[in-house]
Amino acid sequence: MKRLTTIALCLLLTALVFSANSVKAYTTFEEPLAKEVFDAFEKETGIRVEWVRLSTGEAVARLEAERENPQASIWVGGVGVLHVQAKMKGLTASYKSPQFLSIPEQYRDPEGFWVGLYVGPLAFVTNKNRAKELGISAPTNWDEIASETYRGMVRMADPITSGTSYNVITTIRYLYEGDEERTFEYLKRLDKNVNMYTRSGSAPGKECAIGETTVAIGYLHDLVRLVKNGAPLEITLPSDGTGFEIAAMSLVKGGKDPVEAKKLYNWVLGPAAQGIIAAWYVIPLSPEAPTDDIYIQIQDIKTVEQDLVWDAENRDRLTARWKAEIGR
């Protein structure tokens, strides 16, 4: 009996040690970036990150489905408006880390429910080889990309699963000064040019890089990375104005690894992680991040004025309307 008690105690201690040295995370980072960041965290701290890569919309859906029994303790990356929505749904927890106040005020939640990591504007990308074959030039504004010139040539993500493409909807709405009828008239015109809606926002650019589509819509940093890796692409920023993501991070309410999650949260805002993230051509928000690889500063881009709270409050309604009137 004594021997059985000793074995049981050893097993319990082993389980406690294991749980204290791991944390479960959902991430919307691209898989190579996620692996690089989380491997570096484990190497530095000894805490293993069990991570699952999800699109932003999938992350919110998963957190909502697991509300009563959260399977992750932290959500790293993903379009900020959906972090706002996760807060509104009561899925995330407030935490103001030591580095929280170093992020500019407009890029963090005043109550500490989410914090911005970097900014990424929406952009167009054109496969130069395909464009040359077809005798067309790259689109330079939103009206142009929806014109007959690009019929069946454009690829973008599904706004139901992708925060990137929900940002397209809200961007057009801001350009039309809140007129939703004009917004959906435009989206129906654009739909005539869309040859496929992908699950994630980064997929269209990758498929454009290999010639599966002539034009794609995505976030600038994803497209710049493809160009830096040798893809025959031309990037254009919409001259009439563009929306942008604030890639963010939140702690999950009721997560099973709160201590380790906070350690990871703090580390992601620190110099080691920021150095890794900045090398992915994003526009970083932390003063800890190096600036050598920044493609363009946000102040040098014509952006629309976004209201993240409004966008979060109306996401379900707008995506439901998109599905009913446009979705395939």
C-alpha positions, 0 to 999 in steps of 0.5 A, a space after each residue: 500500500 505504501 509503495 502504491 501511495 509513493 507511486 501515485 505521489 510521484 505521478 502527481 508530482 510529474 504531472 504538476 511539473 509537466 503542466 507547469 512547463 507548458 502552455 496551450 496557445 491559439 495563434 493566427 501567425 503564419 506557421 513558420 513565424 509561430 514556430 520561430 517565436 514559440 521555439 525561441 520562447 521555449 529555448 529561453 524559458 523552458 516552457 513548451 508551447 502547444 500551439 494550434 494555428 487558426 484563422 482569426 475567425 476560426 479562433 473566435 469560433 473555437 474560443 466561443 465553443 470552448 467557453 465552458 472548458 477553455 482548451 487554450 490560455 492565450 491567443 497570439 496574433 489575429 486581426 485586432 477587431 476580432 480580439 475586440 469582439 472576443 472581449 465583448 463576448 466575454 472570452 478573454 481576460 484583462 491583463 496589463 503586462 509590464 510592457 503594456 503601456 509601451 504600446 501606443 494608446 490607440 493600439 491597445 485596449 484601455 482595460 487591458 483585454 488586448 494589446 497590439 503587436 503590429 500594424 498591417 495595411 491591406 494591399 493588392 498584389 499582381 503576378 507580373 508574368 500572368 499580367 504580361 501574358 494577359 496584357 494588363 497592369 496591376 490595379 491601383 485602387 478599389 474601383 479598378 480591382 472591381 472593374 471588368 478588366 479583372 473579371 475572374 482574376 482576383 482571389 481573396 479570403 472568405 470574410 466569414 473565416 478571415 479577419 483580413 477579408 472582413 477588413 475589406 468589407 469595413 474598408 469599403 464601408 468607410 470609403 463610402 462614408 458608412 453607406 452599407 447599400 453602396 458597400 454591398 453593391 461594390 462587394 457584388 461587383 468585386 465578387 464577379 472578379 473573385 475566382 475563389 474565396 480562401 479560408 485564410 487571409 494569407 492564402 491568396 497572396 501565396 497562390 498568386 505567387 505561384 500563378 494560380 491567380 493573377 491578382 490577390 488581396 491581402 495584408 502588405 507584410 504577407 505580400 512583401 515577404 513573398 516578394 523578398 523570397 523571389 516571387 514575381 509579384 508587384 505590390 500596389 497600395 490602394 490610392 483611394 485609401 486602405 484599411 489595416 489590421 492591428 494584429 493583437 494578443 489576448 489572454 483566454 478567460 479561464 485558461 488552464 495555464 494562466 501563469 505560463 500564459 502571462 509569461 508568454 504574453 510578456 515575452 512576446 512584447 519583449 525584445 527577443 520576440 519583437 526582433 523575430 516579428 519585425 523581420 517578417 516585414 510588419 509595421 511593429 508597435 513596440 519600441 523594443 522592435 528593430 526598424 531595419 526591415 520596415 517596408 513602409 511606415 503607416 503614416 506614409 500610407 493613405 488609410 481609412 479611419 477605423 472604429 474597431 469597436 463598431 467593426 467588432 459589434 457589427 461583424 456578425 451582422 455584416 458577415 451574415 449579410 455577405 453570406 446571404 447575398 454573396 457567399 458561395 
